[in-house]
Amino acid sequence: MTQDGRYSAELQELRRSASELRESIQRTGNSTLKRVAEGATEAFRGTLEQLGAPELWLELQNLLRRLTNETEPAAVDGFGLDQEFLARWQPLLRFLYERWWRVQISGAQHLADEPRVLMVANRSGILPYDALMIAEAVEREHVRNRRPRFLTADWLVTRPFAQSWIPKLGGVRACPENAERLLLANEWVLAFPEGQKGALKPYRDRYRLQRFGRGGFVPLALRLNVPIIPVAVIGGEEVHPILYRADMARRWLGFPLPFTPTFPWLGPLGLLPLPSQWRIVFGEPLRWTGIDPERGEDPLFVNRIRDQIRLSIAEILAEELRGDRSRD
Amino acid sequence: MRFHRVDLTEPTADSRLAELLEKERCEALVHAAFFKAPGVEREYMHELEVIGSLHVMNACAAAGVGRLVVISTAQTYGPHADNPGFLTEAHPLRPHAEAYSIQDRAELEGLLRVFSERHRGMNVVVLKPCGVMGPNADSLLVQHLSGAAVTTVMGFDPLMQFLHEEDLLHALQLALIQDVRGSFNLAGEGVLPLSTLLRLAGKRSVPVPHPMLYRLAYLPWLSRTGEVPAAFYDHLRFGWVVDTARAKTLLGFEPTYSTKEAWLSFVVSRRMRSYR
C-alpha cells in the first residue's frame, strides 16, 4: 500500500503546492516586526553614538534586519532546535561572548572527541545565558565543533515567551527521559543539577554551590557509560545580581520573584544582563572504567559520586576566585 | 459486505452484538464509534464511548472474536508542562482535567488494559494517533486550525505532530494483520512548531495571553455558542508529542506522510474546497 504509485503522485502535488504557498508568504512578509525593529534601531542610535560606538549600531541594525527577514521555515529536531533560528541569533551570541562578557576558557583539553558527554555546571543568572555561553565555548573549542544541548528547569522553560524561544536555541526541559533520549542520540548534554535553587539564589550566596537536585544524572551516565565533565562558570553570578527574592510570589508565578538592580524596575529591559568578565573552566572528565553499572541502584554510591562532582566544581570555583578581590 | 445497525447505548446492546458477531463468524472487530469532537451532551457521550465500548468488549469475548482494535487518541497523555519531549506507551495517562471527552477515552484505555489481561487469547490493540490531518479529517484540532486566522496562546510555541488520515488507515490494516497487542502511538515523521505550521500555510496567528484566553473561551462554550472548550487551548500551549518506536518495530508501521506533508495535504485540500 505504501509503495502505491498514487501516493507518490500525490506527494509531488503536495510539494508543488507547498512551494507555491511559501512564495505567497514571502511576498507578504512580517511587516509589524519590521517596523518595530526599525524603530528600535533608531532609538538606540543616539545612545550608541554618544557612547562612541557607532559600529555597534551598524551591527545591531544588521542583526535586526536579518531577524525580520522572512525566510522559509526551517525544520526543527525532535526537541525543537531550529538551526536556522540559531544561525540568525549567532551574531548576538558572538557579541555577548566576545565583547560583552569577554569569555576566557581553560581546560579545553578535556573536551575530547567523544560521541556523547554529560557536562555538569553551576547555574547562575535568571535566563540561561550561562548555558548559551558554555554551548558557544564548547562549539568553539571542540575539534568537530560539537554544540551541546542544554537542559533547562521546568519553571523557566514552561513560562510564556521562554517556552517559544529556549527550545529553538537548543534548550530542552530537564527530565530523565529527555536527557536519556538526547544521550542515546549521541548528543553532548549540559545539565545544571542545582536547578532553581542555583538560578535564584541571592547575590550574597554567589559562587556557593547549592544542593545538586536528586542526582538523577549519575545513574543515567553510569548506565549509558557516559563520561561526566564538571564545568565551572565564573561571572554568570554578576549578570543578574539578586538583591531580594520575593518567595511570596511563588503562589502566583510558580517561582519566587527575583529583584535585581534593574529588574523588575525597567520591565523586560531589566532582563538585559550586566557586562561582567566571564571565565569558563572545564574540569577533568569522570569516567566509569571498572565500575559495575549495577551500582547506579545504590543510593549511597550515587550520592558519593554526586558529591564528588559537586566538590570538583566547588574547588575550581574557589581556585579561580582566589585573589579576585572583586568577587570575594 | 453486509451492514448491521446496533445502538451501543441500548441496555442489551452486548448480547445483540454478540449474536451478530457469531452469526457472521467475525474474526476481528474495529471499534471506532467515537465522537470526533466534544459538543455532545456529556452524559450521552460517556454512555456511548465508555459503556458502549464495554458492550463491544463483552460481545467480542462472548462471540470468541480473536482481535479487537480500538482507535483512541494520543491526547489521553494530556498536554502538560512537565511532559517529556517524547511520550512512550509506558507513560501514565494524564488527560486534561477539564477535557471530559478525553477523560472518557483514557478511562476506556484503562478498561481495555484490564480486559486484555483477562482475555489473553484475544489480541486487543489500541491505536493512539496524534492529531490526524488530511482532506477528510475532522476533529476539534482540525476545526480550530482551518480558519485563515488561528487563535494561539501568547508566548507559547508548542511542537506539533500530525498523522495523515491514510497513514491511520494503513496502521489499522497492520493492526488487523500483525500478531500484536497493547497500545501503539501513531504519528508522522518529524515535529514542527505551531508558528512554523501557520507560516507554511499562510495563516495568521492571533496570540492571546492564556489567562484571558481561557476566560474568553469559557462562557461561549458553556452557552454553546463557541466551538472550542477552554481546555482545548492547553493542547496549543504544551507539547504532547509521542514516540512511535513501538508501532515501528512491532506493527511495522512506516508513515508515508511526514508531519509537514500531512499538514500541507490538509491545508491544500481546504483551499481547494473554498474555491468550489
HADDOCK unambig.tbl for C-alpha pairs under 7 A between the chains (distance, minus, plus):
assign (segid A and resid 2 and name CA) (segid B and resid 256 and name CA) 6.40 0.50 0.50
assign (segid A and resid 14 and name CA) (segid B and resid 264 and name CA) 6.69 0.50 0.50
assign (segid A and resid 14 and name CA) (segid B and resid 265 and name CA) 6.24 0.50 0.50
assign (segid A and resid 18 and name CA) (segid B and resid 264 and name CA) 6.71 0.50 0.50
assign (segid A and resid 21 and name CA) (segid B and resid 200 and name CA) 6.79 0.50 0.50
assign (segid A and resid 21 and name CA) (segid B and resid 201 and name CA) 6.47 0.50 0.50
assign (segid A and resid 21 and name CA) (segid B and resid 202 and name CA) 6.76 0.50 0.50
assign (segid A and resid 22 and name CA) (segid B and resid 200 and name CA) 6.23 0.50 0.50
assign (segid A and resid 25 and name CA) (segid B and resid 202 and name CA) 5.71 0.50 0.50
assign (segid A and resid 73 and name CA) (segid B and resid 196 and name CA) 5.78 0.50 0.50
assign (segid A and resid 75 and name CA) (segid B and resid 192 and name CA) 6.86 0.50 0.50
assign (segid A and resid 76 and name CA) (segid B and resid 191 and name CA) 6.92 0.50 0.50
assign (segid A and resid 76 and name CA) (segid B and resid 192 and name CA) 6.26 0.50 0.50
assign (segid A and resid 78 and name CA) (segid B and resid 190 and name CA) 6.58 0.50 0.50
assign (segid A and resid 78 and name CA) (segid B and resid 191 and name CA) 6.04 0.50 0.50
assign (segid A and resid 79 and name CA) (segid B and resid 85 and name CA) 6.19 0.50 0.50
assign (segid A and resid 80 and name CA) (segid B and resid 159 and name CA) 6.74 0.50 0.50
assign (segid A and resid 154 and name CA) (segid B and resid 82 and name CA) 6.91 0.50 0.50
assign (segid A and resid 158 and name CA) (segid B and resid 81 and name CA) 5.93 0.50 0.50
assign (segid A and resid 160 and name CA) (segid B and resid 154 and name CA) 6.86 0.50 0.50
assign (segid A and resid 160 and name CA) (segid B and resid 155 and name CA) 4.23 0.50 0.50
assign (segid A and resid 160 and name CA) (segid B and resid 156 and name CA) 5.54 0.50 0.50
assign (segid A and resid 161 and name CA) (segid B and resid 155 and name CA) 3.91 0.50 0.50
assign (segid A and resid 161 and name CA) (segid B and resid 156 and name CA) 6.04 0.50 0.50
assign (segid A and resid 163 and name CA) (segid B and resid 155 and name CA) 6.91 0.50 0.50
assign (segid A and resid 163 and name CA) (segid B and resid 156 and name CA) 5.63 0.50 0.50
assign (segid A and resid 163 and name CA) (segid B and resid 157 and name CA) 6.76 0.50 0.50
assign (segid A and resid 164 and name CA) (segid B and resid 155 and name CA) 6.04 0.50 0.50
assign (segid A and resid 164 and name CA) (segid B and resid 156 and name CA) 5.03 0.50 0.50
assign (segid A and resid 164 and name CA) (segid B and resid 157 and name CA) 4.69 0.50 0.50
assign (segid A and resid 175 and name CA) (segid B and resid 84 and name CA) 6.77 0.50 0.50
assign (segid A and resid 177 and name CA) (segid B and resid 84 and name CA) 6.21 0.50 0.50
assign (segid A and resid 178 and name CA) (segid B and resid 84 and name CA) 5.97 0.50 0.50
assign (segid A and resid 178 and name CA) (segid B and resid 85 and name CA) 6.03 0.50 0.50
